[in-house]
Amino acid sequence: MFCFLQDEAYKGRKRVGSFSAASNVTGRKSDIQAIALLLHQHDAYACFDYAAAGPYVEIDMNPSGRPGAHIDAIFLSMHKVRQSKHTRYLERFAHF
């Protein structure tokens, strides 16, 4: 990933990094904050797919104490998070 962020062919173009927050096969979680920080250091958007992890992890799109580690967009499957402890926040957000 790092070589693409530094490639001169993409200089001046807006880039989007989109990664899975966790694997639904292995259960391994991605280091969201480290990936987001790296992307933002190279003026790229940080997007994460929480379809597998959403019902089981806390989603913090703006972690305190880590400037530049924010998440620009998340992708969810609402039918999977319907009964999770985070549902009330997501339903409130979905109405905007």
LOTORMI-91699 format. One record per residue: x, y, z of N, C-alpha, C, O, CB in turn; residue number from 1; residue in three letters. Coordinates in steps of 0.001 Angstrom, whole numbers. Glycine has a CB too. Layout:
// LOTORMI-91699
PT     npx     npy     npz    capx    capy    capz     cpx     cpy     cpz     opx     opy     opz    cbpx    cbpy    cbpz pos code
PT       X       Y       Z       X       Y       Z       X       Y       Z       X       Y       Z       X       Y       Z NUM  ALA
...
***
This chain:
// LOTORMI-91699
PT     npx     npy     npz    capx    capy    capz     cpx     cpy     cpz     opx     opy     opz    cbpx    cbpy    cbpz pos code
PT     829   -1185       0       0       0       0     872    1247       0     561    2223    -683    -942      -1    1205   1  MET
PT    1949    1222     753    2775    2409     908    3352    2875    -421    3445    4076    -671    3894    2140    1891   2  PHE
PT    3744    1923   -1283    4334    2309   -2573    3309    3035   -3445    3678    3948   -4184    4873    1067   -3315   3  CYS
PT    2034    2652   -3377    1010    3339   -4151     763    4751   -3624     461    5660   -4397    -285    2540   -4131   4  PHE
PT     890    4932   -2328     681    6256   -1748    1782    7228   -2152    1557    8437   -2208     608    6160    -231   5  LEU
PT    2967    6707   -2434    4094    7560   -2819    4305    7642   -4332    5151    8413   -4785    5355    7055   -2169   6  GLN
PT    3575    6886   -5105    3756    6839   -6550    3449    8198   -7177    2366    8750   -6981    2864    5752   -7168   7  ASP
PT    4399    8726   -7925    4254   10032   -8568    3105   10060   -9581    2553   11126   -9856    5553   10415   -9257   8  GLU
PT    2746    8911  -10134    1662    8845  -11115     325    9263  -10509    -585    9673  -11230    1553    7434  -11685   9  ALA
PT     207    9161   -9198   -1044    9497   -8524    -979   10837   -7801   -1944   11227   -7144   -1405    8410   -7541  10  TYR
PT     123   11537   -7910     297   12814   -7212    -750   13822   -7705    -979   13960   -8906    1739   13371   -7431  11  LYS
PT   -1371   14513   -6761   -2376   15505   -7088   -3767   14935   -7289   -4718   15694   -7473   -1971   16230   -8303  12  GLY
PT   -3909   13630   -7259   -5221   12997   -7414   -5740   12578   -6046   -4963   12187   -5176   -5144   11772   -8370  13  ARG
PT   -7035   12659   -5859   -7630   12214   -4597   -7653   10702   -4587   -8075   10068   -5554   -9066   12792   -4404  14  LYS
PT   -7192   10125   -3481   -7133    8675   -3357   -8059    8201   -2238   -8309    8916   -1267   -5688    8214   -3095  15  ARG
PT   -8548    7002   -2397   -9436    6390   -1417   -8854    5034   -1033   -8588    4195   -1894  -10893    6244   -1977  16  VAL
PT   -8661    4831     255   -8254    3527     762   -9470    2881    1404  -10084    3470    2293   -7070    3647    1780  17  GLY
PT   -9819    1702     976  -10984    1005    1519  -10553    -386    1968  -10067   -1188    1170  -12137     919     466  18  SER
PT  -10736    -658    3256  -10255   -1894    3855  -11329   -2521    4726  -12247   -1842    5187   -8991   -1637    4673  19  PHE
PT  -11207   -3812    4945  -12101   -4513    5854  -11643   -4275    7289  -10449   -4350    7581  -12143   -6031    5531  20  SER
PT  -12576   -3990    8176  -12241   -3777    9584  -11843   -5091   10252  -11053   -5099   11196  -13428   -3141   10330  21  ALA
PT  -12391   -6202    9760  -12064   -7524   10302  -12455   -8582    9286  -13335   -8371    8452  -12783   -7773   11663  22  ALA
PT  -11793   -9712    9370  -12102  -10825    8485  -13234  -11662    9077  -13206  -12014   10257  -10850  -11696    8246  23  SER
PT  -14217  -11971    8256  -15290  -12845    8745  -14878  -14316    8666  -15623  -15187    9114  -16582  -12615    7936  24  ASN
PT  -13711  -14603    8106  -13207  -15974    8029  -12285  -16274    9204  -12470  -17268    9907  -12467  -16203    6702  25  VAL
PT  -11284  -15406    9417  -10296  -15658   10469  -10613  -14938   11779  -10131  -15336   12839   -8929  -15243    9990  26  THR
PT  -11424  -13873   11706  -11720  -13087   12897  -10641  -12059   13201  -10749  -11311   14172  -11897  -13995   14080  27  GLY
PT   -9618  -12020   12386   -8512  -11079   12610   -8975   -9643   12329   -9581   -9368   11293   -7292  -11442   11709  28  ARG
PT   -8681   -8733   13268   -9063   -7332   13132   -7923   -6526   12518   -6752   -6773   12804   -9459   -6745   14496  29  LYS
PT   -8274   -5569   11681   -7287   -4666   11086   -6932   -3578   12087   -7742   -3230   12946   -7823   -4044    9768  30  SER
PT   -5733   -3043   11979   -5319   -1912   12814   -5867    -638   12162   -5165      58   11428   -3739   -1848   12972  31  ASP
PT   -7114    -361   12447   -7859     721   11814   -7149    2064   11954   -6971    2782   10970   -9250     811   12410  32  ILE
PT   -6747    2400   13169   -6140    3711   13403   -4817    3864   12664   -4542    4937   12126   -5925    3931   14893  33  GLN
PT   -3999    2833   12621   -2710    2905   11919   -2924    3056   10413   -2228    3837    9763   -1862    1646   12211  34  ALA
PT   -3870    2322    9863   -4162    2419    8430   -4703    3803    8099   -4269    4425    7130   -5173    1331    7999  35  ILE
PT   -5653    4288    8904   -6234    5616    8669   -5177    6702    8764   -5156    7618    7941   -7357    5896    9671  36  ALA
PT   -4310    6615    9742   -3244    7601    9911   -2329    7628    8684   -1991    8703    8188   -2425    7294   11179  37  LEU
PT   -1935    6473    8200   -1077    6396    7022   -1763    6999    5800   -1153    7765    5053    -688    4944    6741  38  LEU
PT   -3029    6653    5602   -3769    7194    4466   -3877    8713    4541   -3665    9402    3543   -5160    6577    4401  39  LEU
PT   -4205    9237    5720   -4358   10686    5865   -3033   11426    5710   -3019   12570    5257   -4967   11012    7217  40  HIS
PT   -1935   10802    6073    -625   11428    5882    -320   11645    4401     512   12477    4041     472   10569    6521  41  GLN
PT   -1010   10881    3546    -814   11005    2102   -2059   11566    1422   -2286   11331     235    -452    9647    1496  42  HIS
PT   -2869   12314    2188   -4058   12997    1684   -5050   12057     997   -5616   12390     -44   -3648   14076     723  43  ASP
PT   -5250   10895    1585   -6202    9921    1055   -7346    9733    2060   -7167    9915    3265   -5497    8559     756  44  ALA
PT   -8498    9373    1551   -9641    9063    2415   -9463    7670    3018   -8933    6766    2373  -10978    9148    1620  45  TYR
PT   -9912    7512    4260   -9845    6215    4941  -11267    5678    5112  -12075    6248    5846   -9122    6340    6330  46  ALA
PT  -11555    4579    4429  -12884    3968    4469  -12741    2518    4935  -11787    1828    4576  -13584    4041    3066  47  CYS
PT  -13705    2072    5741  -13615     718    6295  -14954       4    6218  -16008     584    6482  -13130     763    7745  48  PHE
PT  -14887   -1259    5853  -16051   -2127    5767  -16227   -2831    7112  -15404   -3659    7503  -15902   -3162    4603  49  ASP
PT  -17291   -2497    7801  -17595   -3082    9105  -18714   -4120    9028  -19339   -4427   10042  -17978   -1990   10085  50  TYR
PT  -18971   -4659    7845  -20060   -5624    7702  -19868   -6835    8613  -20825   -7299    9233  -20169   -6080    6252  51  ALA
PT  -18644   -7349    8698  -18383   -8520    9546  -18168   -8129   11006  -18620   -8833   11909  -17161   -9281    9033  52  ALA
PT  -17484   -7015   11239  -17105   -6642   12604  -18152   -5792   13325  -18196   -5773   14555  -15804   -5899   12575  53  ALA
PT  -18983   -5097   12572  -19924   -4132   13147  -20699   -4578   14375  -20791   -3819   15339  -20879   -3756   12129  54  GLY
PT  -21261   -5781   14374  -22041   -6198   15544  -21201   -6518   16780  -21744   -6660   17875  -22856   -7397   15191  55  PRO
PT  -19891   -6632   16617  -19068   -7144   17715  -18045   -6160   18270  -17493   -6393   19346  -18358   -8353   17261  56  TYR
PT  -17783   -5077   17565  -16764   -4134   18017  -17348   -2730   18138  -18365   -2406   17525  -15566   -4131   17056  57  VAL
PT  -16692   -1924   18927  -17075    -513   19013  -16501     205   17801  -15331      25   17461  -16569     142   20349  58  GLU
PT  -17319    1012   17155  -16872    1756   15983  -16619    3200   16415  -17549    3937   16744  -17928    1682   14817  59  ILE
PT  -15357    3585   16406  -14969    4937   16800  -14409    5640   15572  -13261    5416   15191  -13923    4920   17971  60  ASP
PT  -15220    6485   14957  -14794    7152   13736  -13871    8335   13982  -13242    8832   13048  -15989    7609   12974  61  MET
PT  -13781    8788   15211  -12947    9940   15535  -12232    9697   16855  -12596   10299   17865  -13792   11232   15605  62  ASN
PT  -11218    8825   16873  -10557    8469   18130   -9830    9669   18749   -9076   10368   18072   -9567    7325   17895  63  PRO
PT  -10065    9890   20029   -9406   11004   20710   -7947   10666   20960   -7598    9507   21183  -10117   11337   22038  64  SER
PT   -7104   11676   20922   -5691   11471   21175   -4905   10960   19981   -3697   10753   20090   -5531   10530   22291  65  GLY
PT   -5552   10752   18852   -4859   10278   17636   -5254   11164   16450   -6038   10742   15599   -5207    8771   17337  66  ARG
PT   -4723   12375   16388   -5078   13228   15250   -4671   12573   13934   -3576   12023   13810   -4412   14608   15382  67  PRO
PT   -5560   12641   12967   -5285   12030   11671   -5702   10580   11575   -5612    9988   10499   -3843   12138   11367  68  GLY
PT   -6156    9989   12669   -6552    8575   12658   -8063    8409   12509   -8597    7329   12760   -6082    7886   13938  69  ALA
PT   -8748    9467   12106  -10205    9389   11955  -10589    8567   10727   -9789    8377    9810  -10809   10799   11853  70  HIS
PT  -11816    8090   10730  -12362    7314    9620  -13280    8233    8827  -14136    8906    9401  -13128    6035   10126  71  ILE
PT  -13106    8263    7526  -13920    9132    6683  -15267    8514    6324  -16259    9229    6181  -13169    9469    5422  72  ASP
PT  -15308    7200    6180  -16568    6529    5834  -16519    5086    6327  -15462    4457    6364  -16828    6577    4293  73  ALA
PT  -17698    4580    6705  -17815    3167    7072  -18937    2548    6254  -19860    3232    5812  -18082    2995    8603  74  ILE
PT  -18836    1261    6066  -19857     505    5350  -20372    -579    6289  -19596   -1321    6890  -19293    -111    4018  75  PHE
PT  -21696    -656    6403  -22318   -1602    7330  -23409   -2400    6633  -23938   -1990    5600  -22897    -867    8544  76  LEU
PT  -23725   -3514    7200  -24907   -4272    6817  -25868   -4167    7985  -25702   -4853    8994  -24567   -5779    6463  77  SER
PT  -26865   -3315    7855  -27751   -3031    8990  -28485   -4274    9495  -28796   -4355   10683  -28762   -1974    8598  78  MET
PT  -28765   -5234    8630  -29449   -6435    9092  -28569   -7254   10036  -29079   -8067   10808  -29874   -7287    7901  79  HIS
PT  -27242   -7045    9979  -26346   -7770   10865  -26202   -7089   12223  -25922   -7757   13218  -24988   -7916   10218  80  LYS
PT  -26388   -5786   12277  -26185   -5067   13534  -27505   -4751   14233  -27509   -4033   15233  -25418   -3780   13279  81  VAL
PT  -28594   -5258   13744  -29920   -4956   14282  -30014   -5217   15789  -30666   -4452   16499  -30969   -5779   13555  82  ARG
PT  -29393   -6253   16279  -29506   -6604   17691  -28250   -6286   18500  -28136   -6722   19646  -29821   -8063   17820  83  GLN
PT  -27316   -5543   17937  -26082   -5281   18670  -26273   -4138   19663  -27277   -3427   19628  -24940   -4953   17699  84  SER
PT  -25294   -3977   20545  -25383   -2930   21553  -25216   -1531   20955  -25503    -538   21624  -24336   -3159   22624  85  LYS
PT  -24755   -1441   19706  -24526    -151   19059  -25703     280   18199  -25659    1358   17605  -23275    -211   18215  86  HIS
PT  -26751    -525   18114  -27863    -267   17209  -28509    1090   17452  -28848    1780   16491  -28897   -1352   17345  87  THR
PT  -28687    1490   18694  -29387    2756   18964  -28643    3943   18361  -29274    4897   17907  -29556    2963   20477  88  ARG
PT  -27325    3899   18350  -26551    4998   17771  -26659    4984   16250  -26797    6034   15623  -25073    4906   18200  89  TYR
PT  -26598    3807   15665  -26664    3696   14215  -28035    4090   13694  -28136    4746   12658  -26327    2282   13777  90  LEU
PT  -29090    3700   14395  -30435    4054   13954  -30628    5561   14023  -31269    6141   13147  -31495    3337   14808  91  GLU
PT  -30088    6201   15045  -30194    7645   15164  -29433    8324   14019  -29907    9308   13452  -29655    8116   16533  92  ARG
PT  -28267    7800   13687  -27446    8340   12616  -28128    8140   11252  -28054    9012   10387  -26057    7678   12627  93  PHE
PT  -28772    7020   11071  -29383    6680    9783  -30529    7608    9418  -30905    7679    8248  -29879    5256    9807  94  ALA
PT  -31100    8326   10391  -32232    9205   10122  -31829   10573    9610  -32698   11372    9262  -33045    9366   11355  95  HIS
PT  -30546   10867    9551  -30110   12174    9062  -30046   12213    7569  -29695   13242    6992  -28770   12535    9631  96  PHE
***
